[in-house]
């Protein structure tokens, strides 16, 4: 394109505003720090001249500018970002209190300063952030402060020391807590504690007893060689297949199964339901299993039909009458020993046969 034609082509895009000539309208908008597309959209919407649209956005920009602490800011948002404040909170404060932006900003900075906490030479933005750093509960810290009338520093120190005292040593290894140790061996702390309480022994003794019934059971950080996994723990599923299920209660005393699943399968109970109830009710697996056994026993007693060795009887009572044994004795033995009704019937049938032989 010849120079003269190119010059004429560029001339038609030049834009003059407020006595100053720009190469284009876009260059003008950039100079004043406003959005070119917004200017064009405003001009099209209001059917006005470009100069009027540019003036509108320049005045709008100026209306957003604030002076805070002897410095001009393009907007409240820019000022809040510099001081690390929540712009939405500041704007809400302006609206609710009907105050100036400067007053809202000063109040936000004062609130931020009150929330900051200095602990051992390190400044934290808030108490929860400090507690998060040390792995302690901020709610507990605040309660300790209110109940004892002490400073945040003293309350934090108290809970850090309490956390250190909670360390638990098992099989020559120190764990952060008893809960962490239980998790390392695929156990739930609440279940182990409940079993220990029922058996009248310590948590460590009960955990030792449980681990003794688990074949080749070692915590995950002993099994993994990669240092990246040193702090991880075993998931429960890793030991479920090998974990022996034994009961210390009077109903199942002395009964031991290869696993909870094997025991539940024998009695027709879903082992996942047993585990879920133990978690929900914060009880031992034995107590949860006993609950489902009781429910099943009641269901069988209410069921008009009773199956024994492939034969369907109208009821348990009809079966016992046919076999000439006591129904009450069958139900009592099933409840007392934890066996199924069929096993209880077997027991009294054998007893009857022995008596007849005598």
Buried (B, 14 or more C-beta within 10 A) or exposed (E): EEEEEEEEEEEEEEBEBEEEEBEEBBBBBEEBEBEBEBBBEBBEEEEEEBBEBBBBBBEEBEEEEBEBEEEEBEBBBBBBEEEEBEBEBBBEBBEEEEBEBBEBBBBBBEEBEEEBBEBEEEEBEBBBEBBEEEEBBBEBBBEBBEEEEBEBBEBBBBBBEEBEEEEBEBEEEEBBEBBBBBBBBBBBBBBBBBBBEBBEBEBBEBBEBBBEBBEEBEBBBEEEEEEEEEEBBBEBEBBBEBBBBBBBBEBBEEBEBBBBBEBBEEBEBEBEBBBEBBEEEEBBBBBBBBBBBEEBBEEBBEEEEBEBEEEEBEBBBBBBBEBEBEBEBBBEBBBEBBBBBBBBBBBBBEEEEEEEEE
